């Protein structure tokens, strides 16, 4: 019986053929990778797999970034554990990708407080290391966007759950506005009318001061100045917008004449009233000539009144106007507002001469207080609370006017509530004809919530800590035993 012939696994010839094939496949793979990278460099593109991860920029932002001629510095002073850190970081990375002029720096104040303080000192900003914010700086100017400004909150369930849900992310609009502000050559002037008990932009301590609202305007690159109308004072010719916030004493005929000349030559006006001043100031009659009807009343709304807070109303904004479109679905928090117009017309009636931006619910009532604290109801139903108008002038550009029945909702203690701050910024952009900035819509925020009971949580814990590792170990032992048997 002959011994079986022992054959080698691979002959030299077979080994050479296989080696050549492996080398050839490796070379071809390397060539394919190089060609793919070359195509990617020449034709960059992004593929977004999740809507919440979409950080594509609007054409306006791309134009602003493409037109930059000076370096712009973007410093993200954010705790890395904050909810908005990732959206802010990813959005600004896209800004940096579009423009080599934008330089991004990430600083975590909780881990590197020294660097956070140094950056703010370099940019001449108040050091508040405990507050998350983004700083945009260029040309020796810097604008800060606080974390609270980056979200639009939904308060529709606030009275029931005491929770506000984040619905939109406004990062792109705020960042692009800040870049336009710090890179612009000329500052737009905004006047705060003084002399009749109005809110003061310089009042930092008072709860009804307007220092936080003034900060919103300064972040837009606006130059603020007090503008008294009495005596020989005149409205500066380069003033684009006048803010008359909560006057408490009457204006004389000369002051109202200056206001009329300002509006009739194309100046913009932002007028706000409050329940503390229900005596005529002359401004009510002045605005009546521009089709606004200011009520000497107090508006209540049991349906939208915040629980436990009498007079504090959660007001829905309406669609159909550039000011309210970006925050549609959000709510303003107003404090005993006054009516600013007529109720909505019935079907077949002519539309009102002004556009209503916000009104009460169907349960709204506008009442005038008389003797013995009795209330006479003047208006019921959807009572208008904020209105706007584009007023045509014969020989001059049209004037833009916004009138609100509450001035307290933009005070220091209330401007952070609801969508108040966002409304203020949008109203000012529209009044200053910065319609291009209104075109940058906030991004929807997609949320995924998983609610688990205690028993379900325990089951998942055991599954992750015991079942999965144990199952993997058991399969490994079975495979090992099978191999041992074959051997």
C-alpha positions as CSV (number, residue, x, y, z in Angstrom):
1,X,0.0,0.0,0.0
2,X,1.6,3.2,-1.1
3,X,1.7,6.3,1.1
4,X,-0.7,9.1,0.0
5,X,1.1,11.8,-1.9
6,X,1.6,14.9,0.3
7,X,0.6,18.0,-1.6
8,X,1.6,21.5,-0.6
9,X,-1.2,23.9,0.2
10,X,0.1,26.4,-2.4
11,X,2.6,25.8,-5.1
12,X,5.1,28.6,-5.9
13,X,3.2,29.4,-9.1
14,X,-0.1,29.7,-7.2
15,X,1.4,31.9,-4.6
16,X,2.9,34.3,-7.2
17,X,-0.5,34.5,-9.0
18,X,-2.3,35.3,-5.7
19,X,0.3,37.8,-4.7
20,X,0.0,39.7,-8.0
21,X,-3.8,39.7,-7.6
22,X,-3.6,41.1,-4.1
23,X,-1.1,43.8,-5.1
24,X,-3.2,44.8,-8.1
25,X,-6.4,45.0,-6.0
26,X,-4.6,47.2,-3.4
27,X,-3.3,49.5,-6.1
28,X,-6.8,49.7,-7.7
29,X,-8.4,50.4,-4.3
30,X,-5.8,53.2,-3.6
31,X,-6.5,54.8,-7.0
32,X,-10.3,54.7,-6.4
33,X,-9.8,56.4,-3.0
34,X,-7.6,59.1,-4.5
35,X,-10.2,59.7,-7.4
36,X,-13.1,59.8,-4.9
37,X,-11.2,62.4,-2.7
38,X,-10.3,64.5,-5.8
39,X,-14.0,64.5,-6.9
40,X,-15.0,65.4,-3.3
41,X,-12.6,68.4,-3.2
42,X,-13.8,69.7,-6.5
43,X,-17.5,69.1,-5.9
44,X,-18.2,69.5,-2.1
45,X,-21.6,68.4,-0.9
46,X,-23.3,67.5,2.3
47,X,-25.8,64.8,3.0
48,X,-28.1,65.3,6.0
49,X,-29.5,62.1,7.4
50,X,-31.6,63.7,10.2
51,X,-33.7,66.8,10.1
52,X,-32.5,67.9,13.6
53,X,-28.9,67.8,12.2
54,X,-29.6,70.1,9.3
55,X,-27.3,73.1,9.5
56,X,-27.5,74.3,5.9
57,X,-27.4,78.1,5.7
58,X,-29.8,80.4,4.0
59,X,-28.8,82.2,0.8
60,X,-28.7,85.5,2.7
61,X,-26.2,84.2,5.3
62,X,-24.0,82.8,2.5
63,X,-24.0,86.2,0.8
64,X,-23.1,87.9,4.0
65,X,-20.3,85.5,4.6
66,X,-19.1,85.6,1.1
67,X,-18.9,89.4,1.2
68,X,-16.7,89.6,4.3
69,X,-13.4,91.5,3.7
70,X,-12.2,91.5,7.4
71,X,-11.7,88.7,9.8
72,X,-14.6,88.0,12.1
73,X,-14.1,86.2,15.4
74,X,-16.8,83.9,16.8
75,X,-16.2,82.8,20.4
76,X,-18.6,80.2,21.9
77,X,-18.6,80.6,25.7
78,X,-20.7,77.5,26.4
79,X,-20.8,74.7,28.9
80,X,-20.4,71.6,26.8
81,X,-23.2,69.9,28.7
82,X,-25.7,72.6,27.8
83,X,-28.6,71.6,25.5
84,X,-27.8,74.1,22.9
85,X,-24.0,73.6,22.7
86,X,-24.1,71.1,19.9
87,X,-26.5,73.1,17.7
88,X,-24.5,76.3,18.2
89,X,-21.2,74.6,17.6
90,X,-22.4,72.8,14.4
91,X,-24.0,75.9,13.0
92,X,-20.9,78.0,13.5
93,X,-18.7,75.3,12.0
94,X,-20.8,75.6,8.9
95,X,-20.2,79.4,9.0
96,X,-16.5,78.7,9.2
97,X,-16.6,76.3,6.3
98,X,-18.3,78.8,4.1
99,X,-16.0,81.7,4.9
100,X,-12.3,81.5,5.7
101,X,-12.6,85.0,7.2
102,X,-14.6,83.6,10.2
103,X,-12.5,82.2,13.0
104,X,-14.3,80.0,15.5
105,X,-13.1,79.4,19.1
106,X,-14.8,77.1,21.6
107,X,-14.4,77.9,25.3
108,X,-16.0,76.0,28.2
109,X,-16.3,78.5,31.1
110,X,-16.8,75.7,33.6
111,X,-13.5,74.0,32.7
112,X,-11.4,77.0,31.6
113,X,-12.7,80.0,33.4
114,X,-9.4,81.8,33.0
115,X,-9.6,81.7,29.2
116,X,-13.3,82.7,29.3
117,X,-12.5,85.8,31.4
118,X,-9.5,86.6,29.2
119,X,-11.5,86.5,26.0
120,X,-14.2,88.8,27.4
121,X,-11.6,91.2,28.7
122,X,-10.0,91.3,25.2
123,X,-13.3,92.1,23.7
124,X,-14.2,94.6,26.4
125,X,-17.3,92.9,27.4
126,X,-18.7,92.4,31.0
127,X,-17.3,89.2,32.5
128,X,-20.2,86.9,33.3
129,X,-18.5,83.5,33.1
130,X,-21.6,81.7,34.5
131,X,-23.8,82.6,31.5
132,X,-23.6,80.8,28.2
133,X,-23.3,83.1,25.2
134,X,-21.8,83.5,21.8
135,X,-19.6,86.6,21.0
136,X,-19.2,87.9,17.4
137,X,-16.4,90.4,17.1
138,X,-14.8,92.4,14.3
139,X,-13.5,96.0,13.7
140,X,-13.1,96.6,17.5
141,X,-16.8,95.9,17.9
142,X,-18.3,92.9,19.7
143,X,-21.9,91.6,20.1
144,X,-23.0,89.0,22.6
145,X,-25.9,86.6,22.0
146,X,-27.1,85.0,25.3
147,X,-28.3,81.4,25.4
148,X,-31.8,82.6,26.4
149,X,-32.1,84.4,23.1
150,X,-31.4,81.4,21.0
151,X,-34.6,79.5,21.6
152,X,-38.3,80.2,21.0
153,X,-40.4,78.5,23.6
154,X,-43.9,77.1,23.4
155,X,-46.0,78.1,26.4
156,X,-49.2,76.5,25.3
157,X,-49.0,73.9,28.0
158,X,-47.3,76.1,30.6
159,X,-50.4,76.6,32.7
160,X,-50.9,72.8,33.0
161,X,-47.4,71.4,33.2
162,X,-45.4,74.5,34.3
163,X,-43.0,73.6,31.6
164,X,-41.9,75.5,28.4
165,X,-40.9,73.4,25.4
166,X,-38.3,74.6,23.0
167,X,-39.8,74.7,19.5
168,X,-37.3,76.7,17.4
169,X,-33.6,77.6,17.3
170,X,-32.9,81.2,16.2
171,X,-29.1,80.9,16.0
172,X,-28.7,81.7,12.3
173,X,-30.7,84.9,12.4
174,X,-28.9,86.2,15.5
175,X,-25.4,85.2,14.3
176,X,-25.9,86.7,10.9
177,X,-27.4,89.9,12.4
178,X,-24.4,90.2,14.7
179,X,-22.0,89.8,11.8
180,X,-23.8,92.5,9.8
181,X,-23.7,94.7,12.9
182,X,-20.0,94.4,13.7
183,X,-18.8,94.6,10.1
184,X,-21.0,97.6,9.1
185,X,-19.3,101.0,8.6
186,X,-22.2,103.1,9.9
187,X,-24.4,102.7,12.9
188,X,-28.1,103.3,12.7
189,X,-29.5,105.7,15.3
190,X,-32.5,104.9,17.4
191,X,-34.1,107.5,19.8
192,X,-35.8,106.8,23.1
193,X,-38.3,109.7,23.7
194,X,-37.9,111.1,27.2
195,X,-39.5,113.8,29.4
196,X,-43.0,112.2,30.1
197,X,-42.3,109.3,32.5
198,X,-41.3,106.9,29.7
199,X,-39.3,103.7,30.3
200,X,-35.6,104.5,30.4
201,X,-33.1,102.5,28.4
202,X,-30.4,103.4,31.0
203,X,-32.4,101.9,33.9
204,X,-30.6,98.8,34.9
205,X,-32.0,98.2,38.3
206,X,-35.7,98.8,38.0
207,X,-38.0,95.9,37.0
208,X,-39.7,98.1,34.4
209,X,-36.5,99.7,33.1
210,X,-35.6,99.1,29.4
211,X,-31.9,98.3,29.8
212,X,-32.4,94.7,28.6
213,X,-34.4,95.9,25.6
214,X,-31.7,98.4,25.0
215,X,-29.1,95.6,25.0
216,X,-31.1,93.8,22.3
217,X,-30.9,96.9,20.2
218,X,-27.2,97.4,20.8
219,X,-26.5,93.8,19.8
220,X,-28.0,94.7,16.4
221,X,-25.4,97.4,16.0
222,X,-27.8,100.3,16.7
223,X,-26.7,103.5,18.4
224,X,-29.1,104.5,21.1
225,X,-29.8,108.1,22.3
226,X,-32.3,109.8,24.5
227,X,-34.5,112.2,22.5
228,X,-36.4,114.8,24.5
229,X,-39.1,116.6,22.4
230,X,-39.7,119.6,24.7
231,X,-38.6,123.2,24.1
232,X,-36.2,123.8,21.3
233,X,-35.1,120.2,21.2
234,X,-35.5,118.6,17.7
235,X,-35.4,115.0,16.5
236,X,-31.9,114.3,14.9
237,X,-32.1,114.1,11.2
238,X,-30.2,110.9,11.1
239,X,-32.5,109.2,13.6
240,X,-34.3,106.2,11.9
241,X,-36.6,105.0,14.6
242,X,-38.3,106.6,17.6
243,X,-39.4,104.5,20.6
244,X,-42.1,106.0,22.8
245,X,-42.5,103.6,25.7
246,X,-45.2,104.1,28.4
247,X,-45.6,107.9,28.6
248,X,-47.5,109.0,31.7
249,X,-47.9,112.8,31.2
250,X,-49.3,114.7,28.3
251,X,-47.3,115.9,25.3
252,X,-47.9,119.5,24.2
253,X,-48.8,120.5,20.7
254,X,-45.3,121.4,19.7
255,X,-44.0,118.0,20.7
256,X,-46.7,116.2,18.8
257,X,-46.0,118.4,15.8
258,X,-42.4,117.2,15.8
259,X,-43.6,113.6,16.0
260,X,-45.9,114.2,13.0
261,X,-43.2,115.7,10.9
262,X,-40.9,112.8,11.8
263,X,-43.5,110.2,10.7
264,X,-44.7,112.1,7.6
265,X,-41.1,112.2,6.3
266,X,-40.7,108.5,6.5
267,X,-39.5,108.0,10.1
268,X,-40.5,104.8,12.0
269,X,-42.3,104.8,15.3
270,X,-42.6,102.2,18.0
271,X,-45.3,103.3,20.5
272,X,-46.2,101.3,23.7
273,X,-48.8,102.1,26.3
274,X,-49.6,100.5,29.7
275,X,-52.5,100.3,32.2
276,X,-50.7,102.7,34.7
277,X,-51.4,105.7,32.4
278,X,-55.0,105.7,31.5
279,X,-55.2,109.5,31.3
280,X,-54.9,111.1,27.8
281,X,-51.4,111.9,26.8
282,X,-52.1,113.3,23.4
283,X,-50.3,110.4,21.8
284,X,-53.6,108.5,21.6
285,X,-55.2,111.2,19.5
286,X,-52.1,111.5,17.4
287,X,-52.1,107.8,16.5
288,X,-55.8,108.0,15.7
289,X,-54.9,110.1,12.7
290,X,-52.9,107.0,11.5
291,X,-55.8,104.6,12.0
292,X,-54.8,103.3,15.5
293,X,-57.5,103.4,18.2
294,X,-55.9,103.3,21.6
295,X,-58.4,102.3,24.4
296,X,-58.5,103.8,27.8
297,X,-59.2,100.4,29.2
298,X,-57.8,97.2,30.7
299,X,-58.0,93.9,28.8
300,X,-58.7,90.6,30.6
301,X,-58.8,87.1,29.2
302,X,-59.8,84.3,31.5
303,X,-58.9,81.7,28.9
304,X,-55.3,82.9,28.5
305,X,-54.7,84.3,32.0
306,X,-51.7,82.6,33.6
307,X,-52.6,80.5,36.6
308,X,-52.2,82.3,39.8
309,X,-51.1,85.5,38.1
310,X,-54.1,87.9,37.7
311,X,-53.7,90.2,34.7
312,X,-50.8,88.2,33.2
313,X,-51.9,87.1,29.8
314,X,-50.3,84.5,27.5
315,X,-51.1,86.0,24.0
316,X,-50.8,84.2,20.7
317,X,-49.3,86.0,17.8
318,X,-51.0,86.0,14.4
319,X,-49.8,85.1,10.9
320,X,-49.7,87.4,7.9
321,X,-47.0,89.9,8.9
322,X,-43.2,89.7,8.7
323,X,-42.9,90.6,12.4
324,X,-44.9,87.6,13.7
325,X,-44.2,85.0,11.0
326,X,-40.9,83.8,12.4
327,X,-42.4,83.3,15.9
328,X,-45.8,81.9,14.8
329,X,-46.9,79.3,17.4
330,X,-45.2,81.1,20.2
331,X,-46.8,83.3,22.9
332,X,-46.1,86.7,24.3
333,X,-46.5,87.4,28.0
334,X,-48.4,90.7,28.5
335,X,-49.4,92.5,31.7
336,X,-52.9,94.0,31.7
337,X,-52.7,95.4,28.2
338,X,-54.8,98.1,26.6
339,X,-56.7,97.6,23.3
340,X,-55.1,99.2,20.2
341,X,-57.8,98.8,17.6
342,X,-61.2,97.6,16.6
343,X,-62.2,93.9,16.8
344,X,-61.8,91.7,13.7
345,X,-64.4,92.6,11.1
346,X,-67.2,90.2,10.3
347,X,-67.4,88.4,6.9
348,X,-68.1,90.9,4.2
349,X,-66.9,93.9,6.1
350,X,-63.8,95.9,5.0
351,X,-60.5,94.8,6.5
352,X,-59.1,97.1,9.2
353,X,-56.6,99.8,8.0
354,X,-53.9,98.3,10.3
355,X,-52.6,94.8,10.6
356,X,-53.3,93.1,14.0
357,X,-50.3,91.3,15.2
358,X,-51.7,89.8,18.4
359,X,-55.1,89.7,20.1
360,X,-56.9,88.1,23.0
361,X,-58.9,84.9,22.8
362,X,-62.6,84.8,22.2
363,X,-63.1,85.3,25.9
364,X,-61.3,88.7,25.9
365,X,-62.9,91.7,27.5
366,X,-61.8,95.4,27.4
367,X,-63.2,97.3,30.3
368,X,-63.0,100.9,31.6
369,X,-62.9,101.4,35.4
370,X,-65.2,104.1,36.8
371,X,-66.1,105.1,40.3
372,X,-66.2,102.6,43.1
373,X,-63.9,100.4,41.0
374,X,-66.7,99.3,38.7
375,X,-65.9,98.1,35.2
376,X,-67.8,99.0,32.1
377,X,-67.1,96.5,29.3
378,X,-66.4,98.3,26.1
379,X,-65.3,95.4,23.9
380,X,-65.7,91.6,23.9
381,X,-64.2,88.8,21.9
382,X,-60.9,89.0,20.2
383,X,-59.5,92.3,21.5
384,X,-56.5,93.5,19.4
385,X,-53.4,94.2,21.6
386,X,-50.6,94.9,19.1
387,X,-51.0,96.4,15.6
388,X,-48.7,97.6,12.8
389,X,-49.1,99.8,9.7
390,X,-47.1,100.8,6.7
391,X,-48.3,104.4,6.3
392,X,-48.0,105.9,2.8
393,X,-46.6,109.4,2.5
394,X,-47.2,111.6,-0.5
395,X,-43.7,113.0,-1.2
396,X,-41.6,110.9,1.2
397,X,-40.9,107.2,1.8
398,X,-43.6,105.3,3.7
399,X,-43.5,105.3,7.5
400,X,-43.6,102.1,9.5
401,X,-45.5,102.1,12.8
402,X,-46.0,99.5,15.5
403,X,-48.3,100.1,18.5
404,X,-48.5,97.8,21.5
405,X,-51.1,98.1,24.3
406,X,-48.5,97.1,26.9
407,X,-45.1,98.6,27.5
408,X,-44.3,96.5,30.6
409,X,-43.8,93.3,28.6
410,X,-40.5,94.6,27.3
411,X,-39.4,95.7,30.8
412,X,-36.4,94.1,32.5
413,X,-38.5,91.7,34.5
414,X,-40.7,90.5,31.6
415,X,-38.7,90.6,28.4
416,X,-37.2,87.1,28.9
417,X,-40.7,85.6,29.3
418,X,-42.3,83.8,26.3
419,X,-41.4,85.2,22.9
420,X,-41.2,88.8,24.2
421,X,-37.5,89.3,23.4
422,X,-37.9,87.7,19.9
423,X,-40.9,89.9,19.2
424,X,-38.9,93.0,20.2
425,X,-36.0,92.2,17.9
426,X,-38.3,91.3,15.0
427,X,-40.4,94.5,15.4
428,X,-37.3,96.6,15.4
429,X,-35.9,94.8,12.3
430,X,-39.2,95.5,10.4
431,X,-39.4,99.1,11.6
432,X,-35.8,99.7,10.4
433,X,-36.6,98.0,7.0
434,X,-34.2,95.2,7.7
435,X,-36.6,92.8,6.0
436,X,-33.7,90.7,4.8
437,X,-33.0,89.6,8.4
438,X,-36.6,88.7,8.9
439,X,-36.2,86.3,6.0
440,X,-34.0,84.0,8.1
441,X,-36.5,81.7,9.7
442,X,-35.8,79.9,13.0
443,X,-35.1,76.2,12.7
444,X,-37.5,73.7,14.0
445,X,-36.3,71.7,17.0
446,X,-37.1,68.0,16.8
447,X,-37.4,66.4,20.2
448,X,-37.7,62.7,21.0
449,X,-38.9,61.8,24.5
450,X,-39.0,58.3,26.0
451,X,-41.1,57.8,29.1
452,X,-40.3,54.7,31.2
453,X,-41.8,53.4,34.3
454,X,-39.6,52.2,37.2
455,X,-40.2,48.5,36.3
456,X,-39.3,49.2,32.7
457,X,-36.2,50.9,33.7
458,X,-35.1,48.0,35.9
459,X,-35.8,45.6,33.0
460,X,-33.6,47.6,30.7
461,X,-30.9,47.8,33.3
462,X,-30.8,44.0,33.6
463,X,-30.9,43.6,29.9
464,X,-27.9,45.8,29.4
465,X,-25.8,44.6,32.3
466,X,-26.6,40.9,32.4
467,X,-28.6,39.5,29.4
468,X,-26.6,41.0,26.6
469,X,-23.1,40.3,28.1
470,X,-24.2,36.8,29.3
471,X,-25.6,35.9,25.9
472,X,-22.4,37.0,24.1
473,X,-20.3,34.9,26.6
474,X,-22.6,31.9,26.2
475,X,-22.4,32.0,22.4
476,X,-18.6,32.2,22.6
477,X,-18.5,29.2,24.9
478,X,-20.7,27.2,22.5
479,X,-18.5,28.0,19.5
480,X,-15.3,27.1,21.5
481,X,-16.8,23.8,22.5
482,X,-17.8,23.0,19.0
483,X,-14.3,23.7,17.7
484,X,-12.8,21.5,20.4
485,X,-15.0,18.6,19.4
486,X,-13.9,19.0,15.7
487,X,-10.3,18.9,16.8
